[in-house]
Amino acid sequence: MITVVFQFLSTGPELNYTLGRHNGCVSMGRQHHRRSGARANRRAFTATSKGSDRSPDAAQDADLGSIFRLCARSLHASKCLNLRSPFTTHRQRYDPHAPLEPSSSKLLHNWVMPLATGLICRVVVTAALLIVCVVGILLYPEPLHGHHVDQGRLRLYSDRSFDADKGRALLNDVERRLQAAPVELRDPVSVYRIFVTNAEWRRRLVFLWVYLAGGVNYYPIAHSVFLRQGDVNTDRLFQTDGAPVAAPRTLSYFAAHEIGHSLIGKRTGAVANWRLPAWIREGMADYIAFGGDVDIPALTKELLEGHRELDPKRSGFYARYRLAVAYLLTRERWSVDKVFRTQQPSTEVEQRLVGASPQ
Ligand SMILES: [Zn+2]
């Protein structure tokens, strides 16, 4: 370490600043002393770095940054400065060509900005760690779901025990629905994992901001879908009040719906999938979940009669969107890609299907 005594004369008492250079960094301490007593300079750095200098002087402290930079500039010091004061410690980048700060901004540059930067850094690091943990759980949720069964390329996991044969039967039903998807969307190769999450604390971990949803798919993070409370043995998913969702929306339907979102995302790309209108994104996933089995005349009649199930906001179901997509695919013979590209609102499609339906 190289220690240099640097003397600064101000309008106040004479101050001694001691610069220490160590490992490419420069540290500075200060110590008040009598004008006539030029002693203890060698202890200045050590004393201040240990926080033993308790002689605060706000005006002098405000000048500290500029003094420090001046000292470091004169020493041709390194790129890293450790500035120590009786109150706090912070670190500054040293730019030998930078002008000295005007006095009006010294407080901001020397104290406010370092503190704010430190706070922002802590928040960013904490958020990054949190994101890493959440993504890790979403990628590898198996430890949270101790019971599982495989059937073909599908995997079924649950945090409650279930009958293995009924689990395989459920997976067969999911596979049947996926195989009936429009040919452009089929993906018979990829492995998909279905997680039925019953315990509330587990649901909060994997459902995140869509805690109340029946299912969730985080495509393209992983080939996994999560379903809320469900009983594999009875092939039923339960609502928030504990009542089972009525047929035909079984647990396998919900699983196929969520996997359908992955099939759509693979066809469109993740960004385009995210930007799809809800009636296309959810309508296509629901069309897949129902295995393409859509009774267009019956649903059109219910739409005209104002049935609750045909109102997604009231029912929480996507029958209305499924009807519009099914009409485009089967009656107007649109391709899947044309459906994804269309700018038409669902109301325009509904006007055509109502006009085409027999009165
Ligand atoms: Zn959906």
Residues whose N, C-alpha, C, O or C-beta is under 5 A from the ligand:
A	BS01	ZN	E282 A285
